[in-house]
Amino acid sequence: MDKQAISIDYYPEGDMLSVTFGTIGRKGRGFELNENIYIRIDPETRDPLGLTLLSYSKLIKMKKLSLSFWNELSEEMQHILFSILKRYPVNMFLNVKKDVIDIQPVSSFPNTPLQELIAA
């Protein structure tokens, strides 16, 4: 995926972070990585379309989250998703090692007022 627009929306009422890669509204297939982290991909091109992180303010304080639903995926899908998770732009938000995820705080992105929203 080329460097395209990345849209970041934080919804404080649900403590949810929604990240869209490229054009908003593209259709894709979603996968649950654990109870709080979801990824949407284009199954044809294998491009990431978006991430959803529930309980975001709690996730960024945690270390080494497990990919608890990983073993429910086929070996082929694990390989495809692992490849997507390790490359740009997903790797700006998630640091994945085998079956463990670290969340990259969005506050590290310039011009993002997200930390102010979370603190409110």
Secondary structure as the mmCIF struct_conf table of DSSP 4:
data_model
#
loop_
_struct_conf.conf_type_id
_struct_conf.id
_struct_conf.beg_label_comp_id
_struct_conf.beg_label_asym_id
_struct_conf.beg_label_seq_id
_struct_conf.end_label_comp_id
_struct_conf.end_label_asym_id
_struct_conf.end_label_seq_id
BEND BEND1 LYS A 3 LYS A 3
STRN STRN1 ILE A 6 TYR A 11
TURN_TY1_P TURN_TY1_P1 PRO A 12 ASP A 15
STRN STRN2 MET A 16 PHE A 21
BEND BEND2 GLY A 22 THR A 23
TURN_TY1_P TURN_TY1_P2 ILE A 24 GLY A 25
STRN STRN3 ARG A 29 ASN A 34
TURN_TY1_P TURN_TY1_P3 GLU A 35 ASN A 36
STRN STRN4 ILE A 37 ILE A 41
TURN_TY1_P TURN_TY1_P4 PRO A 43 THR A 45
STRN STRN5 PRO A 48 LEU A 54
TURN_TY1_P TURN_TY1_P5 SER A 55 SER A 55
HELX_RH_AL_P HELX_RH_AL_P1 TYR A 56 LEU A 59
TURN_TY1_P TURN_TY1_P6 ILE A 60 LYS A 61
BEND BEND3 LYS A 64 LYS A 64
STRN STRN6 LEU A 65 SER A 66
TURN_TY1_P TURN_TY1_P7 SER A 68 PHE A 69
HELX_RH_3T_P HELX_RH_3T_P1 TRP A 70 GLU A 72
BEND BEND4 LEU A 73 LEU A 73
HELX_RH_AL_P HELX_RH_AL_P2 GLU A 75 LYS A 86
BEND BEND5 ARG A 87 ARG A 87
TURN_TY1_P TURN_TY1_P8 TYR A 88 PRO A 89
HELX_RH_3T_P HELX_RH_3T_P2 VAL A 90 MET A 92
TURN_TY1_P TURN_TY1_P9 PHE A 93 PHE A 93
STRN STRN7 LEU A 94 LYS A 97
TURN_TY1_P TURN_TY1_P10 LYS A 98 ASP A 99
STRN STRN8 VAL A 100 ILE A 103
HELX_LH_PP_P HELX_LH_PP_P1 GLN A 104 PRO A 105
HELX_RH_3T_P HELX_RH_3T_P3 VAL A 106 SER A 108
BEND BEND6 PHE A 109 PHE A 109
TURN_TY1_P TURN_TY1_P11 PRO A 110 ASN A 111
TURN_TY1_P TURN_TY1_P12 PRO A 113 PRO A 113
HELX_RH_AL_P HELX_RH_AL_P3 LEU A 114 ALA A 119
#
